[in-house]
Amino acid sequence: MQLNHASYGLTSRRVMRAADEARKRIEADPTVRLGAELFELLRDRTSRVAEAFGLEPSQTTFCANATSGAAAVISSLPLSAGDTVVVLDTEYSSIIRAWEVAAARVSSKVVFVPVTLPFHSAEHLLTALDAAVPGAVAYLQMSLVSSSAAVRLPVQAVAAWVRQRGGRLILDAAHGPGHVPVCPSEWGAAAMFGTLHKWLPSLRAVGFLWLAEEFVDRVQPAEVSLTWDSRDLTERFSWPGTFDPAPRLTIDTALEQWTDWQTRGLLAESEALADIGTRLLTDCGARPTADAAHLPPRMRAFLLDGVTVPEIKNAVRAANIRVWAGPGPRGECLLRFATHIYNDEPDFESLARTIKEVLTR
């Protein structure tokens, strides 16, 4: 039973067929297909993604995945000795580590700000920010939707706080496109990175990167490849070295299928199913990580008191249920599920029975 597409995504048969055709076309003449023709096709697909999610194409590009997008941003933006970088403690571990490494190189400081779970209000987070950071900041790193804790964070309020401190917002939108709206210009973000394969039915991996206009010429890929010096953003990130471009080339097919699901109301049904799953798990003793106002539409996480992560992992594995279970930022036992169009209510009845058995032992 698959309730964890939020970790790695799931590819539809329709997209896999399109990818087979794209790969056959490439193999028929790789000298041409992986040359100048590829760049033009990637420009087209980039424009389609940007249009679908309300982004400016000239400020948007594909990248390998969210991690590579983050690496490009963190290694490229100016950071000096004495600067302060603020990172919420619910951020993805590799993003946290990337900021630590970048800060250590130039003797700047990383301040971690705790996000209290369950999350109830922007005011509590702003109070925590004020308490932890008395002065100016260079950047604040946060997620649109936190990965493990599945909290839809108050981006607009935090963005205003960052501006007041003279800094810029860096946004992890791995759980954005295809799930929740992304409005980086409206929020005043400097950069936004993420993935498309988690919430679209695309092949993995497809990452994306959006940059504020003043940073388009500054941010370069973390790997120095043949196109690293290009003044064109799409071209600059188009060739990370020899790679399989099929996931990026078939993103148009994934967008078409996702749009069809949306039009037919299937994604809305998945959102309603997430509410059902939340109620069932809450009834058996699990605690949602956020109040209703801060729950993502189709991804939910829960605090499980009095049990360990290994106990939960063993129980769901024995029941053949695929969810994410792991530690929270302060060692809490977390469980997370994500709904898709193939799920139904009996899936969550089975999950709730399994969790209840562990919690009542």
LOMI-661935 format. One record per atom (N, C-alpha, C, CB): y, x negated, z negated. Coordinates in steps of 0.2 Angstrom, whole numbers, plus 5000, padded with zeros to 4 digits. Glycine has a CB too. Example, Ala and Ser with C-alpha at 12.3 -4.5 7.8 and 13.67 -1.06 7.14 Angstrom:
2
497249344961
497849384961
498449344961
497849434955
498949364965
499549324964
500049364961
499749304971
This chain:
361
499449965000
500050005000
500649965000
500050054994
501049965005
501649915006
502249945004
501749905014
502549924998
503149944995
503649884994
503049974988
503549834999
503949764998
504149735004
503449714994
504349785009
504649755015
505249715014
504749805020
505649735008
506249695007
506149625006
506549725000
505549595004
505549525004
505449495010
504849515000
505049515015
504949475021
505149515027
504249455021
505249585027
505349625032
504649645035
505749595038
504649695040
504049715043
504249735051
503749785040
503849705055
503949715062
503649775065
503749645066
503949815069
503649865072
503249845078
504149925074
502749885080
502349875086
502849875093
501849925087
503349915093
503749915098
504149855099
504249975098
504349825094
504749755094
504249705096
505049745088
503649705093
503149655095
502949655102
502449665091
502949715105
502749715112
503349685116
502649785115
503949705114
504549675118
504549595117
505149705115
504349575111
504349495110
503749465114
504149485102
503249495115
502749475120
502949465127
502049515120
503349515129
503649505136
504149455136
503949575138
504549445131
505049395131
504749325131
505549395124
504249315127
503849245127
503549235133
503349245121
503249285137
502949275143
503449245148
502649335146
504049285148
504649265152
504849195151
505249315152
504849175145
505049105143
504549055146
505149095136
503949065145
503349025146
503349015154
502749045143
503549065158
503549065165
503949005168
503649125168
504548995164
505048945166
505448915161
505448965172
505148885156
505548865150
506148825151
505148825145
506148785157
506748745158
507348785159
506548695165
507248835163
507848885164
507948935158
507648925170
507348965156
507449015150
507748985144
506749045149
507548925142
507848895136
508448855137
507348855133
508748855143
509348825145
509948865144
509348795152
510448865149
511048905149
510948975149
511448885155
510348995152
510249075152
510149095145
509549085156
509849055140
509749075133
510349085130
509349025130
510849045131
511549055127
511849125129
511948995129
511849135136
512149205138
511749265135
512149205145
511049255134
510749315131
510849315124
509949305133
510949265121
511049265113
511749295112
511049195110
512249275117
512949305116
512849385117
513349275121
512449405121
512449475122
512149505116
511949495128
511549475113
511249505107
511749505101
510549475106
512049455101
512549445095
513049505095
512949375095
513349515101
513849565102
513549635100
514049565109
512949645102
512649715100
512549715093
511949715104
512349665089
512249665082
512949685079
511949605079
513449645081
514149655079
514449725079
514649595082
514349745085
514549815087
514149865082
514449835094
513549855081
513149905077
513349905070
512349885078
513649855068
513749855060
514549835059
513449795057
514949855064
515649855064
515949785062
515849895058
515649725065
515949665065
516249635071
515349615062
516649585070
516949555076
516549505080
517649525074
516349515086
515849475089
516049405089
515749495096
516649385090
516849315090
516849285083
517649315092
516749325078
516649295071
515949305068
517149335066
515549315073
514849335071
514349285075
514649405072
513849265072
513249225075
512649235072
513449155076
512049225076
511449215073
511349155070
510849225079
510849145065
510649085062
509949095060
511149065056
509649045058
508849045057
508749095052
508648975055
509049105046
508949145041
509549145036
508249135037
509449185030
510049185026
510149115022
509949235020
509549085021
509649015018
510048965022
508948985016
509848965029
510248925033
510948945034
509848915040
511049005034
511749025035
512149005028
511849105035
511849015023
512148995016
512348915017
511749015010
511848875019
511848805019
512448785024
511248775022
512548825029
513148805034
513748815030
513048845040
513848875027
514448895024
514648845018
514448965021
514148835014
514248795007
514348725009
513648795003
514048695014
514148625016
514848615020
513548595020
515148675023
515648665027
516348685024
515548705033
516348725020
516948745017
517248695012
516948815013
517948685012
518248635008
518148645001
519048635009
517948594997
517748594990
517948524987
517048604988
518348524982
518648464980
518548454972
519448454981
518548394970
518448374963
518948414959
518648294961
518648444953
519048494949
519048564951
519748464948
518748584957
518748654959
518248684955
518648654966
518348754954
517848794951
517548844956
518148834945
516848844956
516448894960
516148934955
515948854964
516249004955
515949054951
515349084955
516449104949
514749084951
514149114954
513849164949
513649054956
513749224951
513449274947
512649254946
513449344950
512449264940
511749234938
511249284941
511649234931
511349334945
510849374948
510749344955
511049444948
511149294957
511049274964
510349234966
511649214966
510149234972
509549204974
509549134972
509449214982
508949114970
508949044967
509048984971
508249034964
508948994978
509048944982
509848934984
508748944989
510148994983
510948994984
511248964978
511149064985
510948974972
511248944966
511148864967
510848974960
510548844969
510448774969
510948744975
509748764971
511048774980
511448744985
512148734983
511448794991
512448784979
513048774976
513048714971
513348834973
512548714967
512548654962
512548584966
511848664958
512148584971
512148514975
512848504978
511548524980
513148554981
513748544984
514248524979
514048604988
514248554973
514748544968
514648474965
514748594962
514048454964
513948384961
514148324966
513148374960
514148344972
514348284977
515148274976
514248314984
515548324974
516248314974
516548314967
516548354979
516148324962
516348324955
516748394954
516748264953
516548444957
516748514955
516348544951
516948554962
516548604948
516148634943
515848704945
516648644937
515248724943
514948784945
514948824938
514248784948
515248884938
515148924932
514748984933
515948944930
514248994929
513749054930
514049114926
513049034929
514049164929
514349224925
513749274924
514949254928
513549294918
512949344917
513149414920
512749344910
512649444923
512649514925
512249554921
512549524933
512449594916
512049624911
511649684915
512549654906
511049684913
510549734915
510349774910
509949704919
510349844910
510549884916
511249874918
510349954915
511449874924
512149874926
512449944926
512249834933
513049944923
513350014922
514050014925
513350034915
514449964925
515149974928
515449904930
515550004922
515949914935
516249854937
516749824931
516749874943
516949864927
517349844921
517049794917
517549904917
516349804916
515949754912
515949694915
515249784910
515849694922
515749624925
516449594925
515449644932
516949624927
517649594927
517849564920
518149644929
517649604915
517749574908
517349504907
517549624903
516749504909
516249444909
516649394913
515549464911
516849404919
517249354923
517849324920
517449384930
518249374917
518849344913
518649304907
519249404910
518049314904
517849284898
517649214900
517349314894
517249204906
516949144908
517449104911
516349164912
517949124915
518349084919
519049104917
518149104927
519349054914
520049064912
520549054917
520249024905
520449004922
520948984926
520749004934
520948914926
521048964938
520948974945
520248954948
521448924949
520048984953
519348974956
519448954963
518949034955
518948924966
518948904973
518548964977
518648834975
517948974975
517549024978
517149064972
517048994983
516949124974
516549164970
515949184975
516849224967
515349174973
514749184976
514349244973
514249124976
514349304977
513949364975
513549394980
514449414972
513149444979
512749474984
513049544984
512049474982
512949574990
513149644991
512649684987
513049664999
511949664988
511449694984
511049634981
510949744988
511049634974
510649574972
509949584973
510749574964
509649524975
508949524978
508449554972
508749454980
508349514967
507749534962
507949594958
507649474958
508549594956
508749654951
508949714955
509349634947
509049714962
509149774966
509749814963
508549814966
510349774962
510949814960
511449804966
511249774953
511749864967
512249864972
512949854969
512349934976
513149784969
513649764965
514349784968
513649684965
514849794963
515549814965
515949764969
515849834959
515749754975
516049694979
516849704980
515749694986
517049764981
517849774982
518149754975
517949844983
517949774969
518249754963
518249684962
517949794957
517649654963
517549574962
518049534967
516849554962
518049564973
518449524978
519249524976
518349564985
519449584973
520149584971
520249534965
520349654968
519749524961
519749484955
519849404958
519149484950
519449394963
519449324966
520149314969
518849324971
520349364972
521049344975
521549334970
521249414980
521549374965
522049354959
521949284956
521949414954
521349254957
521249194954
521349134960
520549184951
521649154966
521749114971
521149084975
522049054968
520549124974
519949104977
519749144983
519449094972
519149134986
518849164991
518149194990
518849124998
517949244992
517349274991
516849254996
517349354991
516249234994
515649214999
515149264997
515449144997
514949305002
514449355001
513749345004
514849425004
513249365000
512549365002
512449435004
512049334997
512249445011
512149515013
511449515016
512649535018
510949485012
510249485015
510049555015
509849445010
510249595010
510049665010
510549715012
509849685003
510949695017
511549735020
511349765026
512149695021
511349735032
511349775038
510649815039
511349725044
510749875041
510149915041
510049955035
509549885043
510349935029
510249965023
510949995020
509949915018
511449955019
512049975016
512649945021
512149955009
513149985021
513749955026
513949885024
514350005026
514249855029
514549785027
515249785030
514149725031
515749765026
516449775028
516749705025
516749835024
516549655028
516849585025
517649575026
516549525028
517849605032
518649595033
518949645028
518749615040
518749705026
519049745022
519049715015
518749815022
518449685013
518449655006
518749585006
517649645005
519049555011
519349495011
518949435010
519849495005
518249445012
517849385011
517949325016
517049415013
517849265014
517849215018
517249205023
517949145014
516649225020
516049215024
515549265021
515749145024
515149285026
514549325024
513949305028
514749405025
513349295024
512749275027
512249325025
512549195026
511649325029
511149365028
510549365033
511449445027
510149425032
509649425037
509649495040
508949415033
509349495046
509249565050
508549585049
509449555057
508049545048
507349565048
507049595042
506949505049
507549605037
507249645031
507349715032
507649615025
507849735035
508049815035
508049835042
508649825032
507949795047
507849815054
507049795056
508349785059
506749835060
506049815062
505949755067
505749885065
506349705065
506349645070
505849595068
507049615070
505649555072
505249495071
505649455065
505149455077
505249415061
505649365057
505549295060
505249375050
506049255059
506649275055
507249275060
506749215050
507649325058
508349325061
508849325056
508349385066
509249275055
509849275051
510449285054
509849205047
511049305051
511649305054
512149285049
511849385055
512749265052
513349235049
513949265051
513349155050
514349285047
515049315049
515549275045
515149385047
516149255049
516649215046
517349245047
516549145049
517749235041
518449255042
518749205048
518849245035
519249235051
519449205057
519649135056
520049245060
519949115050
520249045049
519648995047
520649055043
519049025046
518448975045
518048975051
518049005039
518149005057
517649005062
517648935065
517949055068
518148895066
518148835068
517848785063
518748815071
517848795057
517648745052
516948745050
518048765046
516648805050
515948805048
515448785054
515748885046
515048735052
514548715057
513848715054
514748635059
513348715058
512648725056
512448665051
512148725061
512048675046
511848615042
511448565045
511448645036
511048585051
510748535055
511148515061
510048565057
511148455062
511548435068
511148435074
511848355067
511348475079
510948485085
511348475091
510548555085
511048495097
511448475103
512048515103
510948495109
512148575100
512648615101
513148615095
512448695102
513048575090
513348565084
514148565085
513148505080
514348525090
515048515091
515448575095
515148445095
515048625097
515348675102
515948705098
514848725104
516448725102
517048765099
516848835099
517648755103
516348855102
516148925102
515648945097
515848945109
515748985092
515349005087
514649015088
515649055082
514549065093
513849085095
513449025098
513849135100
513748985102
513448925105
513348875100
513848895111
513748865095
513648815090
513048825086
514248815085
512848885085
512248905081
511648925086
512448965076
511748915092
511248945097
510648895097
511548955103
510648835096
510148785097
510048745091
510248745103
509648765086
509448725080
508948675081
509248775074
508848655088
508248615089
507748665093
507948575083
507248635095
506748685099
506448735094
506148645102
506548795096
506348855092
506048915096
506848875087
505848965093
505649025096
506149075096
504949055093
506549085102
507049135102
506849205102
507549115107
506249225102
506049295103
506349335098
505249295103
506249315092
506549365086
507349385088
506549335080
507749335090
508449355092
508449395098
508849285092
508049375103
508149405110
507949475109
507749365115
507449495105
507249565104
507549605099
506449565103
508149585096
508449615091
508749685094
509049575088
508949685100
509149745103
508649805103
509349735111
508049785104
507449835103
507449855096
506849805106
507449815091
507449835084
508049875083
507449765080
508649865085
509249905084
509149975087
509849875087
508849975093
508750045096
508250085092
508450035103
507750055089
507250095085
507550115079
506550045084
507850065075
508250085069
508650145070
508550025066
509050145075
509550195077
509150265078
509950185083
508550255081
508150315082
507950345076
507550305087
507750305071
507450325065
508050355061
507250265061
508650335061
509250355058
509450425061
509850305059
509450435067
509550495071
509050555069
509650485078
508450535068
507950585067
507950595059
507250555069
508350565055
508350575048
507750545044
508250655047
507450495047
506850465044
507150415038
506450425049
507650385039
507950345034
508250375028
508450295037
508550435030
508750485024
508150505020
509150545027
507550515023
506950535020
506750475015
506450555024
506850415018
506650355014
507050355008
506650295018
507750365009
508150365003
507950414998
508950375005
507850475000
507650524995
506950504991
507550594998
506550474995
505950444992
506050394987
505450424997
506550354988
506750304983
506950334976
507250254985
507250394977
507450434971
506850464967
507950484973
506350484971
505750514968
505450454965
505350544974
505350394968
505050344965
505350314958
504950284970
506050324958
506450304952
506250354947
507150304954
506250414948
506050464943
505350454940
506150534946
504850444944
504250434942
504150374938
503750434948
504450314940
504350254936
504750264929
504650194940
505350294929
505750304923
505350344918
506450334925
504950404921
504650444917
504050404913
504350504921
503850354916
503250314913
503450254909
502750294918
504150254908
504450204903
504750144906
503850174899
504850134913
505150084916
505950104916
504950074923
506350054915
507050064915
507450034921
507350024909
507750084925
508150054931
508650004929
508450114934
508749954934
509149904932
509949924933
509049844937
510049984935
510750004936
510750074936
511049984943
511450104934
511550174934
511550194942
512150194931
511550264942
511450294949
512050274954
511550374948
512650254951
513150234956
513050164959
513850234952
512650124956
512550054958
511750044960
512650004953
511450094962
510750094965
510850084973
510350154963
510450034976
510450034983
510050094986
510149974986
510150114992
509850174994
509050174994
510050195001
508850114996
508050114998
507750054994
507950115005
508050024989
507749974986
507949984978
508049904988
507449984974
507549994967
507149944963
507350064965
507449924957
507149874952
507149904945
507449804953
506649884941
506549904935
506449854929
506049964934
506749864923
506549824918
505949844914
507149814913
505449804914
504749824910
504749794904
504149814915
504849834898
504849804892
504149794889
505249844887
504049734885
503449724882
502849704886
503249784878
502949684892
502449664896
502649594900
502249714902
502249564903
502349494906
502349504913
501949444904
502649464917
502649464924
501849454927
503049404927
501549404924
500849404926
500449464925
500449344923
500549504920
500149564918
500349614924
500349594912
500949624926
501149664931
500849644938
501949674931
500949584939
500649554946
499849574946
500749484947
499549554941
498849574941
498649644942
498449544935
499049684939
498849754939
499049784946
499349794934
499549774949
499749794955
499249764961
500449784957
499049704960
498649674965
497949704964
498549594963
497749724958
497049754958
497049824961
496849764950
497649854961
497749924963
497949924971
498249964960
497949864974
498149854981
498849884983
497549884985
499249874978
499949894979
500349834980
500249934973
500849834985
501249774986
501949794984
501249754994
502149764979
502849764976
503049694974
502949814970
503749684973
503949624970
503949624963
504649604973
503649574959
503749574952
503949494950
503049594948
504349494946
504549424944
505049424938
504849384950
505349364936
505749364930
506549374932
505749294927
506849414928
507549424929
507949354927
507849484925
508649364927
509049304926
508949274919
509749314927
508749314914
508649294907
507949304905
509149334903
507549304910
506749304908
506549374907
506649274902
506849424909
506649494909
506049504914
507149544910
505649544913
505049564917
505349614922
504449584914
505449604928
505649644933
505149674938
506249614937
505149734941
504749754946
505249784951
504249804944
505149774958
505549804963
505149834968
506049744966
505349894971
505049924977
505549934982
504649984975
505349944988
505749964994
505450014998
505949904998
505750065000
505450125004
505550115011
505750195001
505050135015
505150135022
504850205025
504750075025
504950205032
504750275035
504050295034
504950275042
503550245033
502850255032
502650275025
502450195035
503150265020
502950285013
502950365012
503350245009
502550385007
502650455005
502550454997
502050495008
502650514995
502650524987
502050504984
502750594986
501450514987
500850484983
500850414982
500250504987
501150374987
501250304985
501550284979
501650264991
502050324977
502450314971
502050344965
503150344971
501650394966
501250424961
500750364959
500950484963
500450334963
499950284962
500250224958
499650254969
500850204961
501250144957
501450164950
501850134961
501650224949
501850254942
501250254938
502150314942
500650274940
500050274936
499850204934
499450304940
499950154939
499750084938
500150054932
499750044944
500850064933
501350034928
501250074921
502050044931
501150134921
501050164915
500450134911
500950244916
499950124915
499350094911
499450034908
498750084916
499849984911
500049924908
500549934903
500449874914
501049974903
501549984898
501250014892
502150024900
500650054892
500450094886
499850054883
500250164888
499649994886
499049964883
499149944876
498949894887
